[in-house]
Amino acid sequence: MISAKHLTKYYGEHLAVDDISFEITEGHVYGFLGPNGAGKSTTMNIITGCLSATEGTVLIDGHDIFEEPNEAKRVIGYLPEHPPLYMNESPAEYLKFVGEAKGLRGSRLLEQVNEVIEKTGISNVKHRRISALSKGYKQRVGIAQALLGNPKVIILDEPTVGLDPIQIIEIRELIKELGKTHTVIFSSHILSEVQTICDQIIMIANGKLVAFEELDELLKNQQKENLEDIFIELSMKKAMKEKEKEDEA
């Protein structure tokens, strides 16, 4: 479904993503983990076509994200860390605009807008200004726009950041529901959330892939009970190796 091969990204002389490869297959919820500055958001921006790679390829359902962006992007719905919401519009108005931008028209547009409003639980606020909504409802609107066009893959970058505990639980349950009908890639720094929601784990540190495995297998192979312990251990190991390389140089 998504094939990323040898992704590399430089910002000037800074290497943000270092030769990362992975395959996303249908029917799973993937947790995408890494410390701050590890290259998570950069990688997500590359696989969604929002950012070019210095090297490497991304195929989405067989379409190259850089050479066939229109075809590839029909397969994915993306919620960036900072959703580009139009604050002066209502959710219904905004979703209609996004749907039109995705090529939806007429009755199909109205049906899909109503469907994603219902699915994300924003029916009671659909006519309010987005600027007046809570952070949790704004995230729901962001997820709703990602669902328009009925994409096979939903990619969510830090969807629970800045939410209160109740809002986090609500978004977690929503993502679980989405996982029943879509392949989901879910980036978060709240490891307990990832362990609750996801069945596959992608972990990067210092721009390198350090784990890509089924959650249960990862816990078993690392002989740990939770993702937090694995995350700390693998991230520290990678950081120590990088420091050793710097010292040798």
RANOR-V188059 format. One record per run of one state. SS is the DSSP state (H for helix, E for strand, - for the rest). FROM is the first residue (numbers start at 1). TO is the last residue. If there is no record, write none. Layout:
ss=SS from=FROM to=TO
ss=SS from=FROM to=TO
This chain:
ss=- from=1 to=1
ss=E from=2 to=11
ss=- from=12 to=13
ss=E from=14 to=24
ss=- from=25 to=28
ss=E from=29 to=33
ss=- from=34 to=39
ss=H from=40 to=47
ss=- from=48 to=54
ss=E from=55 to=60
ss=- from=61 to=62
ss=E from=63 to=64
ss=- from=65 to=68
ss=H from=69 to=73
ss=- from=74 to=75
ss=E from=76 to=79
ss=- from=80 to=89
ss=E from=90 to=90
ss=H from=91 to=101
ss=- from=102 to=105
ss=H from=106 to=119
ss=- from=120 to=122
ss=H from=123 to=125
ss=- from=126 to=128
ss=E from=129 to=129
ss=H from=130 to=132
ss=- from=133 to=134
ss=H from=135 to=147
ss=- from=148 to=152
ss=E from=153 to=157
ss=- from=158 to=164
ss=H from=165 to=178
ss=- from=179 to=182
ss=E from=183 to=187
ss=- from=188 to=190
ss=H from=191 to=197
ss=- from=198 to=199
ss=E from=200 to=205
ss=- from=206 to=207
ss=E from=208 to=214
ss=H from=215 to=222
ss=- from=223 to=226
ss=H from=227 to=248
ss=- from=249 to=249
